[in-house]
Amino acid sequence: MARSRKIVFFFPSFASTEATAPLGILAVSTPLERAGYQICLVDSTITPDFQKRVLEEVKDALCLAVSLVTGPMIRETVAIARAVKEWKPDFPIVLGGWHPSLLPQQTLEAACVDYVVRGQGEDAMLELVQHLSSGSAPDLIAGIGFKRDGRIIFTPERPLRPLVEMPPKAYHLADFDAYERSCGRRWAMYTSSLACPFNCAYCTNGGVYGRKWNALPPEQFVEETVDLSRRYELEMLWVVDDNFLVDLDRARGIAEGLVRENSHYTWSIQATTNLVARLSLEDMRLLRRAGLRQVCQGVDSGSPTILKAMNKDFQDFESIYESAARCLEAGIRPSFNIIFAFPGEGPKERRETVEFMLDVCRKFPGAEFWTNIFTPYPGSPIFKRTAEIGIEPPTTLEGWADFFPRYTELPWLKGEDHKRLQDTREYLRLAFNRIPIAADTRPPIIRLAQKAISFPARWRLDHDAYRFPVDIWLNNKLKKRIPKGKPAVDAKRLARTPAEAAAC
C-alpha cells in the first residue's frame, strides 16, 4: 500500500498580535515540495479551533512536524502531540527548531515525540520524510534523533551549509490575508545572514550556529525581497539576522540595490550598537532611502558592571548615544533592548539602567526601549552556570513552557522584588511611546488617556517611586477597551490547569 505524500506542519502561537508566516517551516517545506510532497500548514494564531483542524489533517498524512522555540510555544505543542497520540499512538511526530536543537535528549524523552531534527532542517527533514515513506532505517540521516526499542539514538551532527546554498523559502504557503486580519499589517520575516561573531553570555545563537557569520550577497537580497514584497503585496519585512551590519560594504550594496530597484517596502534590522555606530550619516541616509525604518540594538543594561558580566566588552555608552543621534537624524527609529535581573544586578545596577533609559529617551525623542527579564536559555554561555547561580532548569519538555522573559522569576528576583521590577517595566512602557509591528487599534479617547498617564509615569521613574500604582490599574482598565484578536499566548500560563501541566 502506497504511503501518504502529505506532511502536516503545526506552528504554535508565539506572538498573537504580530503574527506572520513561520520562517523555519517555510524553509524546510521547499525541499519537500520539490520532492513531490504536499504541505499542509496549520498556524494556531490564525486557525480557529486549530487542534480540531490538525486532527482532521493528520488522518491522511505521513507525519506531523512542529517547529518551536523555548517558552510558551511548548504548551500548544504538547497539547497537540498528546491529542494526536490519543488518536493513533504510532503516528510519527517530529519536532524541530531551536528548542529541540538545543535540548534534543530531553525533547525526545517526551512520550509524545518520535523524532527531533537538529540545526538546519532543510536536508535532514527531507531525508527523514523519505525514511518514513520507505520504511527504511534512519540511522544514516545526519542531524536527527529517534527512538528504537526504548532507546534514544542520535546520528552525527549535520554540517552547517552556507546560507547562499540554501533553497528559497516557500512563502506561497503563507496565508498573508489571514495574518493581515490578525495583525493589521501585511509583513513577513526574511533571513539574509546567520550567526553573530560576538559571544554575549545570554545568547543562544552560538549553540545552534556557532559564531561563524555567513550571509547572502547584496544582489540576492535585493532580488528576493523586492520580488517577495511585490508578489505578496507586503508593506514591511523584518530582517531577522542576528547582526545585519557585520559586513558594512554588504549593507551599503543592499541599500544601493534597493534604491535602484525602486523598492516600496520598509524594513527593520537587528545589529549590535558598536556596528551601528560605524555607520556615517551618509550611510544612514542611504539606508533610509532604501526603506530602512528601524534598527534594533541589544543595549541590555545601563550598568558597566553588568555589561562586563554579559561579555559585552565590545560595547560602550558613547556608541549607543551616537547610534541614537545618527539614526534619528536620518529618519530611522532606534530601538534598544534591555535585560533586567542578569546575575549580579542589584538595586544600584538596576537604577543605573533605568536612569540611562530615561536619559536616552529624553535626549533623543523617538528612541524606544523594549525590556525583558533575564531568562537562562539552553545553549547560552551562562546556561552552563545554572547550578552556580542557583537555577534548576526544567527536567521535562513541558517544563520549559513557562520560560518566558516577560514573567521570569529567579532565585534573586521573587515576591515583592519581582513585582517592583514588573511595575518599573510597566511604567517604562507608559512613559515613552513604542511602535509595535501590529496596527494601532486604540480608539482616539484611549490614546489620549494613555498619553495623559505618561506624565505621572515619568515622575515615578525619576523618583524611583512605585507604591500604590493606580496609574497601572487605570491603564489595565483602558486596555480592556481595545479590540483584541486571539489572547496573547503567554497569558495562558495564568489559566493553566494541573491536567494541562501533566507530562505528554
C-alpha positions, 0 to 999 in steps of 0.5 A, a space after each residue: 500500500 502506497 504511503 501518504 505524500 502529505 506532511 502536516 506542519 503545526 506552528 504554535 502561537 508565539 506572538 498573537 498580535 504580530 503574527 506572520 508566516 513561520 520562517 523555519 517551516 517555510 524553509 524546510 517545506 521547499 525541499 519537500 515540495 520539490 520532492 513531490 510532497 504536499 504541505 499542509 500548514 496549520 498556524 494556531 494564531 490564525 486557525 480557529 479551533 486549530 487542534 480540531 483542524 490538525 486532527 482532521 489533517 493528520 488522518 491522511 498524512 505521513 507525519 506531523 512536524 512542529 517547529 518551536 522555540 523555548 517558552 510558551 510555544 511548548 504548551 500548544 505543542 504538547 497539547 497537540 502531540 498528546 491529542 494526536 497520540 490519543 488518536 493513533 499512538 504510532 503516528 510519527 511526530 517530529 519536532 524541530 527548531 531551536 528548542 529541540 536543537 538545543 535540548 534534543 535528549 530531553 525533547 525526545 524523552 517526551 512520550 509524545 515525540 518520535 523524532 527531533 531534527 537538529 540545526 538546519 532542517 532543510 536536508 535532514 527533514 527531507 531525508 527523514 520524510 523519505 525514511 518514513 515513506 520507505 520504511 527504511 532505517 534512519 540511522 544514516 540521516 545526519 542531524 536527527 534523533 529517534 527512538 528504537 526499542 526504548 532507546 534514544 539514538 542520535 546520528 552525527 551532527 549535520 554540517 552547517 551549509 552556507 546560507 547562499 546554498 540554501 533553497 528559497 523559502 516557500 512563502 506561497 504557503 503563507 496565508 498573508 490575508 489571514 495574518 493581515 486580519 490578525 495583525 493589521 499589517 501585511 509583513 513577513 520575516 526574511 533571513 539574509 545572514 546567520 550567526 553573530 561573531 560576538 559571544 554575549 553570555 545570554 545568547 543562544 545563537 552560538 549553540 545552534 550556529 556557532 559564531 561563524 557569520 555567513 550571509 547572502 550577497 547584496 544582489 540576492 537580497 535585493 532580488 528576493 525581497 523586492 520580488 517577495 514584497 511585490 508578489 505578496 503585496 507586503 508593506 514591511 519585512 523584518 530582517 531577522 539576522 542576528 547582526 545585519 551590519 557585520 559586513 558594512 560594504 554588504 549593507 551599503 550594496 543592499 541599500 544601493 540595490 534597493 534604491 535602484 530597484 525602486 523598492 516600496 517596502 520598509 524594513 527593520 534590522 537587528 545589529 549590535 550598537 558598536 556596528 551601528 555606530 560605524 555607520 556615517 550619516 551618509 550611510 544612514 541616509 542611504 539606508 533610509 532611502 532604501 526603506 530602512 525604518 528601524 534598527 534594533 540594538 541589544 543595549 541590555 543594561 545601563 550598568 558597566 558592571 553588568 555589561 562586563 558580566 554579559 561579555 559585552 566588552 565590545 560595547 560602550 555608552 558613547 556608541 549607543 548615544 551616537 547610534 541614537 543621534 545618527 539614526 534619528 537624524 536620518 529618519 530611522 527609529 532606534 530601538 534598544 533592548 534591555 535585560 533586567 535581573 542578569 546575575 549580579 544586578 542589584 538595586 544600584 545596577 538596576 537604577 543605573 539602567 533605568 536612569 540611562 533609559 530615561 536619559 536616552 529617551 529624553 535626549 533623543 525623542 523617538 528612541 524606544 526601549 523594549 525590556 525583558 527579564 533575564 531568562 537562562 536559555 539552553 545553549 547560552 554561555 551562562 546556561 552552563 552556570 545554572 547550578 552556580 547561580 542557583 537555577 534548576 532548569 526544567 527536567 521535562 519538555 513541558 517544563 520549559 513552557 513557562 520560560 518566558 522573559 516577560 514573567 521570569 522569576 529567579 532565585 534573586 528576583 521573587 515576591 515583592 522584588 519581582 513585582 517592583 521590577 514588573 511595575 518599573 517595566 510597566 511604567 517604562 512602557 507608559 512613559 515613552 511611546 513604542 511602535 509595535 509591528 501590529 496596527 494601532 487599534 486604540 480608539 482616539 479617547 484611549 490614546 489620549 488617556 494613555 498619553 495623559 498617564 505618561 506624565 505621572 509615569 515619568 515622575 515615578 521613574 525619576 523618583 524611583 517611586 512605585 507604591 500604590 500604582 493606580 496609574 497601572 490599574 487605570 491603564 489595565 482598565 483602558 486596555 480592556 477597551 481595545 479590540 483584541 484578536 486571539 489572547 496573547 499566548 503567554 497569558 495562558 500560563 495564568 489559566 493553566 490547569 494541573 491536567 494541562 501541566 501533566 507530562 505528554 
